[in-house]
Amino acid sequence: MHNRETLSPAETAQTLGVGTKTILRGVANGDIPAVRLGRRLLIPRAYIDRLVAAAMAKMEVAND
């Protein structure tokens, strides 16, 4: 995957290990920020990186 600033819903789903529909529901209900450019839906990579980092930190605390 390239080091772009944004991800498509499919790329986001693959990164998080969930389905694309789950990502689209998250965008629709406001849980996942996204920008629409024409027909494209773009999700900020920085948000996904922070989400993963927070989940990893919780896992580390739980394992201590």
DSSP file (Angstrom, degrees, kcal/mol; ACC not computed):
  #  RESIDUE AA STRUCTURE BP1 BP2  ACC     N-H-->O    O-->H-N    N-H-->O    O-->H-N    TCO  KAPPA ALPHA  PHI   PSI    X-CA   Y-CA   Z-CA
    1    1 A M              0   0    0      0, 0.0     2,-0.1     0, 0.0     0, 0.0   0.000 360.0 360.0 360.0 143.2    0.0    0.0    0.0
    2    2 A H        -     0   0    0      1,-0.1     2,-1.3     0, 0.0     0, 0.0  -0.322 360.0-110.9 -77.8 161.0    1.3    3.5   -0.8
    3    3 A N        +     0   0    0     -2,-0.1     2,-0.2     2,-0.0    -1,-0.1  -0.478  61.2 152.2 -90.7  63.9    2.0    6.2    1.8
    4    4 A R        -     0   0    0     -2,-1.3    41,-0.0     2,-0.2     3,-0.0  -0.504  54.9-123.2 -88.5 162.9   -0.9    8.4    0.8
    5    5 A E  S    S+     0   0    0     -2,-0.2    40,-2.8    40,-0.1    41,-0.5   0.665  93.3  41.1 -78.6 -18.2   -2.7   10.8    3.2
    6    6 A T  E     -A   44   0A   0     38,-0.3     2,-0.3    39,-0.1    -2,-0.2  -0.907  66.3-153.3-131.5 158.5   -6.1    9.1    2.5
    7    7 A L  E     -A   43   0A   0     36,-2.6    36,-2.9    -2,-0.3    -2,-0.0  -0.932  20.7-120.0-126.3 151.9   -7.5    5.7    2.0
    8    8 A S     >  -     0   0    0     -2,-0.3     4,-2.6    34,-0.2     5,-0.2  -0.421  37.8-104.0 -77.6 165.2  -10.5    4.4    0.2
    9    9 A P  H  > S+     0   0    0      0, 0.0     4,-2.5     0, 0.0     5,-0.2   0.889 123.9  51.4 -57.6 -38.3  -13.1    2.5    2.2
   10   10 A A  H  > S+     0   0    0      2,-0.2     4,-2.3     1,-0.2     5,-0.2   0.914 111.0  46.8 -66.3 -42.2  -11.9   -0.8    0.8
   11   11 A E  H  > S+     0   0    0      2,-0.2     4,-2.4     1,-0.2    -1,-0.2   0.892 112.6  50.3 -65.7 -39.1   -8.3    0.0    1.8
   12   12 A T  H  X S+     0   0    0     -4,-2.6     4,-2.2     2,-0.2    -2,-0.2   0.923 110.1  50.2 -63.6 -44.0   -9.4    1.1    5.2
   13   13 A A  H  X>S+     0   0    0     -4,-2.5     5,-2.2     1,-0.2     4,-1.4   0.915 111.4  48.4 -60.4 -44.2  -11.4   -2.1    5.6
   14   14 A Q  H  <5S+     0   0    0     -4,-2.3    -1,-0.2     1,-0.2    -2,-0.2   0.910 110.7  51.2 -63.4 -42.7   -8.4   -4.2    4.6
   15   15 A T  H  <5S+     0   0    0     -4,-2.4    -1,-0.2     1,-0.2    -2,-0.2   0.893 117.7  38.3 -60.9 -41.3   -6.1   -2.3    7.0
   16   16 A L  H  <5S-     0   0    0     -4,-2.2    -1,-0.2    -5,-0.2    -2,-0.2   0.564 108.8-120.5 -89.8  -9.5   -8.5   -2.8    9.9
   17   17 A G  T  <5S+     0   0    0     -4,-1.4     2,-0.2     1,-0.3    -3,-0.2   0.843  74.4 111.7  73.8  32.9   -9.5   -6.4    9.0
   18   18 A V  S   <S-     0   0    0     -5,-2.2    -1,-0.3    -6,-0.2     2,-0.1  -0.744  72.2 -83.8-126.5 176.2  -13.2   -5.6    8.7
   19   19 A G     >  -     0   0    0     -2,-0.2     4,-1.4     1,-0.1     3,-0.4  -0.466  31.8-119.3 -82.0 155.9  -15.6   -5.5    5.8
   20   20 A T  H  > S+     0   0    0      1,-0.2     4,-2.5     2,-0.2     5,-0.2   0.865 114.4  59.0 -60.4 -37.2  -16.1   -2.5    3.5
   21   21 A K  H  > S+     0   0    0      1,-0.2     4,-2.4     2,-0.2    -1,-0.2   0.865 101.3  55.3 -62.1 -34.7  -19.7   -2.2    4.6
   22   22 A T  H  > S+     0   0    0     -3,-0.4     4,-2.1     2,-0.2    -1,-0.2   0.913 109.3  46.9 -63.1 -42.1  -18.6   -1.8    8.2
   23   23 A I  H  X S+     0   0    0     -4,-1.4     4,-2.2     2,-0.2    -2,-0.2   0.923 111.3  50.6 -65.0 -44.8  -16.4    1.1    7.2
   24   24 A L  H  X S+     0   0    0     -4,-2.5     4,-2.5     1,-0.2    -2,-0.2   0.875 109.9  50.4 -63.8 -37.2  -19.3    2.7    5.1
   25   25 A R  H  X S+     0   0    0     -4,-2.4     4,-2.4     2,-0.2     6,-0.3   0.911 109.2  52.2 -65.0 -41.1  -21.6    2.4    8.1
   26   26 A G  H  <>S+     0   0    0     -4,-2.1     6,-1.9     1,-0.2     5,-1.6   0.879 111.7  46.0 -61.6 -38.5  -19.0    4.0   10.3
   27   27 A V  H ><5S+     0   0    0     -4,-2.2     3,-1.1     4,-0.2    -2,-0.2   0.930 111.7  51.8 -67.9 -45.5  -18.7    6.9    7.9
   28   28 A A  H 3<5S+     0   0    0     -4,-2.5    -2,-0.2     1,-0.3    -1,-0.2   0.861 113.5  43.0 -62.1 -37.1  -22.5    7.2    7.5
   29   29 A N  T 3<5S-     0   0    0     -4,-2.4    -1,-0.3    -5,-0.1    -2,-0.2   0.413 117.1-110.3 -93.6   4.7  -23.1    7.4   11.3
   30   30 A G  T < 5S+     0   0    0     -3,-1.1    -3,-0.2    -4,-0.3    -4,-0.1   0.508  87.2 115.3  88.2   3.9  -20.1    9.8   11.9
   31   31 A D  S   <S+     0   0    0     -5,-1.6    -4,-0.2    -6,-0.3    -5,-0.1   0.797  78.0  44.4 -75.4 -28.4  -17.8    7.4   13.7
   32   32 A I  S    S-     0   0    0     -6,-1.9    -2,-0.2    -9,-0.1    -1,-0.2  -0.972  87.2-132.2-119.4 121.0  -15.2    7.5   10.9
   33   33 A P        +     0   0    0      0, 0.0     2,-0.3     0, 0.0    -6,-0.1  -0.445  34.8 167.4 -71.5 144.6  -14.3   10.9    9.3
   34   34 A A        -     0   0    0      9,-0.2     2,-0.4    -7,-0.1     9,-0.2  -0.989  28.3-141.6-154.1 157.6  -14.3   11.0    5.5
   35   35 A V  E     -B   42   0B   0      7,-2.8     7,-3.1    -2,-0.3     2,-0.6  -0.980  15.0-144.3-122.5 134.4  -14.2   13.5    2.7
   36   36 A R  E     -B   41   0B   0     -2,-0.4     2,-0.6     5,-0.2     5,-0.2  -0.890  15.6-178.4-101.9 123.0  -16.2   13.1   -0.5
   37   37 A L  E >   -B   40   0B   0      3,-2.5     3,-2.2    -2,-0.6     2,-0.4  -0.919  67.9 -55.0-118.1 101.9  -14.5   14.3   -3.7
   38   38 A G  T 3  S-     0   0    0     -2,-0.6     0, 0.0     1,-0.3     0, 0.0  -0.536 122.3 -19.9  63.9-122.6  -17.0   13.7   -6.5
   39   39 A R  T 3  S+     0   0    0     -2,-0.4     2,-0.3    -3,-0.1    -1,-0.3   0.516 119.1  98.7 -93.0  -6.7  -17.8   10.1   -6.3
   40   40 A R  E <   -B   37   0B   0     -3,-2.2    -3,-2.5   -32,-0.0     2,-0.5  -0.623  58.5-154.3 -87.0 140.5  -14.8    9.1   -4.3
   41   41 A L  E     -B   36   0B   0     -2,-0.3     2,-0.4    -5,-0.2    -5,-0.2  -0.967  15.1-167.6-111.9 122.3  -14.9    8.7   -0.5
   42   42 A L  E     -B   35   0B   0     -7,-3.1    -7,-2.8    -2,-0.5   -34,-0.2  -0.937   8.0-160.3-119.2 133.2  -11.6    9.3    1.2
   43   43 A I  E     -A    7   0A   0    -36,-2.9   -36,-2.6    -2,-0.4     2,-0.2  -0.935  30.2-110.9-113.0 128.8  -10.7    8.5    4.8
   44   44 A P  E  >  -A    6   0A   0      0, 0.0     4,-1.5     0, 0.0     3,-0.4  -0.383  16.0-148.2 -62.8 126.1   -7.7   10.2    6.5
   45   45 A R  H  > S+     0   0    0    -40,-2.8     4,-2.9     1,-0.2     5,-0.2   0.863  96.5  62.9 -60.6 -36.5   -4.9    7.8    7.1
   46   46 A A  H  > S+     0   0    0    -41,-0.5     4,-2.3     1,-0.2    -1,-0.2   0.881 101.9  50.7 -58.9 -39.0   -3.9    9.7   10.2
   47   47 A Y  H  > S+     0   0    0     -3,-0.4     4,-2.4     2,-0.2    -1,-0.2   0.931 111.8  46.5 -63.7 -45.4   -7.3    8.9   11.8
   48   48 A I  H  X S+     0   0    0     -4,-1.5     4,-2.5     2,-0.2     5,-0.2   0.903 111.3  52.3 -65.2 -41.2   -6.9    5.2   11.1
   49   49 A D  H  X S+     0   0    0     -4,-2.9     4,-2.4     1,-0.2    -1,-0.2   0.917 111.4  46.6 -60.8 -43.0   -3.3    5.2   12.4
   50   50 A R  H  X S+     0   0    0     -4,-2.3     4,-2.5    -5,-0.2    -2,-0.2   0.896 110.7  52.9 -65.7 -39.7   -4.5    6.8   15.6
   51   51 A L  H  X S+     0   0    0     -4,-2.4     4,-2.0     2,-0.2    -2,-0.2   0.923 112.2  44.4 -60.6 -46.1   -7.4    4.4   15.9
   52   52 A V  H  X S+     0   0    0     -4,-2.5     4,-2.5     2,-0.2    -2,-0.2   0.912 112.6  51.9 -66.5 -43.0   -5.0    1.4   15.6
   53   53 A A  H  X S+     0   0    0     -4,-2.4     4,-2.3     1,-0.2    -2,-0.2   0.901 110.0  49.2 -61.5 -41.3   -2.4    2.9   18.0
   54   54 A A  H  X S+     0   0    0     -4,-2.5     4,-2.1     2,-0.2    -1,-0.2   0.903 111.4  49.1 -65.2 -40.8   -5.1    3.5   20.6
   55   55 A A  H  X S+     0   0    0     -4,-2.0     4,-1.9     2,-0.2    -2,-0.2   0.897 111.3  49.6 -65.6 -39.8   -6.4   -0.1   20.3
   56   56 A M  H  X S+     0   0    0     -4,-2.5     4,-2.2     2,-0.2    -2,-0.2   0.899 109.1  52.1 -65.9 -40.0   -2.8   -1.5   20.5
   57   57 A A  H  X S+     0   0    0     -4,-2.3     4,-2.2     1,-0.2    -2,-0.2   0.902 109.0  50.5 -63.1 -40.8   -2.2    0.6   23.7
   58   58 A K  H  X S+     0   0    0     -4,-2.1     4,-2.3     1,-0.2    -1,-0.2   0.889 109.4  51.2 -63.5 -38.6   -5.4   -0.8   25.3
   59   59 A M  H  X S+     0   0    0     -4,-1.9     4,-1.6     2,-0.2    -2,-0.2   0.890 109.2  50.3 -66.3 -39.1   -4.3   -4.3   24.4
   60   60 A E  H  X S+     0   0    0     -4,-2.2     4,-0.6     2,-0.2    -2,-0.2   0.905 111.6  47.9 -65.3 -41.6   -0.9   -3.7   26.1
   61   61 A V  H >< S+     0   0    0     -4,-2.2     3,-0.8     1,-0.2    -2,-0.2   0.900 111.0  51.2 -65.6 -40.8   -2.5   -2.3   29.2
   62   62 A A  H 3< S+     0   0    0     -4,-2.3    -1,-0.2     1,-0.2    -2,-0.2   0.818 108.8  51.7 -66.8 -30.4   -4.9   -5.3   29.4
   63   63 A N  H 3<        0   0    0     -4,-1.6    -1,-0.2     1,-0.2    -2,-0.2   0.571 360.0 360.0 -84.4  -8.9   -2.0   -7.7   29.0
   64   64 A D    <<        0   0    0     -3,-0.8    -1,-0.2    -4,-0.6    -2,-0.1   0.458 360.0 360.0 -80.4 360.0    0.0   -6.2   31.9
